[in-house]
Amino acid sequence: MATFGEFLRKERENKGLNQSEFGQEIGIIMTDISKIENGRKKFPFTNLEKLAKFIEKDIEELKTLFVADILVDEVHKYNCSDNVFSVAEEQSRYVKSKNVKQGKLKL
C-alpha cells in the first residue's frame, strides 16, 4: 500500500517520464508534481480523470485511493484511532440506505 503521492511517483517512473513531462500530460506543473509525490500537496481532484486515462487505470480505483489518502490524513490530523474507519464505513452504509429510501441516490 502507498500514499497517493507515492502511487503517482511509481506510475510516473513506470512511464519513464520526469516530473515535468508527466505533469504536462495530466495538466499539472512540475513543482506541484514534486509536492504531490512528497506529500506536501494534494492531487487536484479535477485532474483525476485525466490521470486515469493517461496511466490507463480505472477511475473508481483512483478515486478510492485519492479519498482514502484524504481520510488517513484527517485521522492523523485529529489523532484518532483506526477505529474511525469502521465507524465511517457504518455511517456510509447508513447514509446510502437512507438516501436510497428517499430516492436521492442511484445505485
C-alpha positions as CSV (number, residue, x, y, z in Angstrom):
1,M,0.0,0.0,0.0
2,A,1.2,3.5,-0.7
3,T,0.1,7.1,-0.3
4,F,-1.5,8.8,-3.4
5,G,1.8,10.7,-3.9
6,E,3.9,7.5,-3.8
7,F,1.4,5.9,-6.2
8,L,1.8,8.8,-8.5
9,R,5.6,8.7,-8.4
10,K,5.5,4.9,-9.2
11,E,3.2,5.5,-12.2
12,R,5.4,8.3,-13.5
13,E,8.5,6.2,-13.2
14,N,6.8,3.3,-14.9
15,K,6.2,5.6,-17.9
16,G,9.8,6.7,-17.8
17,L,8.9,10.3,-17.5
18,N,10.4,13.1,-15.5
19,Q,8.1,15.3,-13.4
20,S,7.8,18.0,-16.0
21,E,6.8,15.6,-18.8
22,F,4.3,13.7,-16.6
23,G,2.8,17.0,-15.4
24,Q,2.3,18.2,-18.9
25,E,0.3,15.0,-19.8
26,I,-2.1,15.5,-16.9
27,G,-2.2,19.3,-16.7
28,I,-0.2,19.9,-13.5
29,I,3.1,21.9,-13.3
30,M,6.3,20.1,-12.4
31,T,6.7,21.8,-9.0
32,D,3.2,20.6,-8.0
33,I,4.0,17.1,-9.1
34,S,7.0,17.1,-6.8
35,K,5.0,18.4,-3.9
36,I,2.3,15.8,-4.5
37,E,4.8,13.0,-4.7
38,N,6.4,14.1,-1.5
39,G,3.1,14.6,0.4
40,R,3.3,18.3,0.7
41,K,0.3,19.0,-1.6
42,K,-2.9,17.1,-2.5
43,F,-3.5,16.0,-6.1
44,P,-6.3,18.1,-7.6
45,F,-9.5,16.0,-7.9
46,T,-10.4,17.8,-11.1
47,N,-7.3,16.2,-12.8
48,L,-8.2,12.7,-11.6
49,E,-10.0,11.6,-14.8
50,K,-7.2,12.8,-17.0
51,L,-4.7,10.9,-14.8
52,A,-6.8,7.7,-15.1
53,K,-6.8,7.9,-18.8
54,F,-3.1,8.7,-19.1
55,I,-2.0,5.8,-16.8
56,E,-4.8,3.5,-18.1
57,K,-6.3,2.9,-14.7
58,D,-9.9,2.6,-13.6
59,I,-11.2,6.0,-12.4
60,E,-13.1,4.3,-9.5
61,E,-9.8,2.7,-8.3
62,L,-8.1,6.1,-8.4
63,K,-11.0,7.8,-6.6
64,T,-10.8,5.2,-3.9
65,L,-7.0,5.7,-3.4
66,F,-7.5,9.5,-3.6
67,V,-10.2,9.7,-1.0
68,A,-8.5,7.1,1.3
69,D,-5.4,9.3,1.3
70,I,-7.5,12.2,2.4
71,L,-9.3,10.2,5.1
72,V,-5.9,8.9,6.5
73,D,-4.6,12.4,6.7
74,E,-7.7,13.6,8.6
75,V,-7.4,10.7,11.0
76,H,-3.8,11.5,11.8
77,K,-4.5,15.3,11.9
78,Y,-7.0,14.7,14.7
79,N,-5.0,11.9,16.3
80,C,-7.9,9.4,16.0
81,S,-7.6,5.6,16.3
82,D,-8.0,3.4,13.3
83,N,-11.5,2.5,14.6
84,V,-12.7,5.7,12.9
85,F,-12.6,3.8,9.6
86,S,-15.1,1.2,10.8
87,V,-17.4,3.9,12.1
88,A,-17.1,5.8,8.8
89,E,-18.0,2.6,6.9
90,E,-21.1,2.0,9.0
91,Q,-22.1,5.7,8.6
92,S,-21.6,5.4,4.8
93,R,-23.9,2.4,4.6
94,Y,-26.5,4.2,6.8
95,V,-26.4,7.3,4.6
96,K,-26.7,5.3,1.4
97,S,-29.6,3.3,2.8
98,K,-31.3,6.4,3.9
99,N,-30.8,8.2,0.6
100,V,-32.0,5.2,-1.4
101,K,-35.2,5.1,0.6
102,Q,-35.7,8.8,-0.1
103,G,-34.9,8.3,-3.8
104,K,-31.8,10.6,-3.6
105,L,-29.2,8.1,-4.5
106,K,-28.9,5.8,-7.6
107,L,-27.1,2.5,-7.0
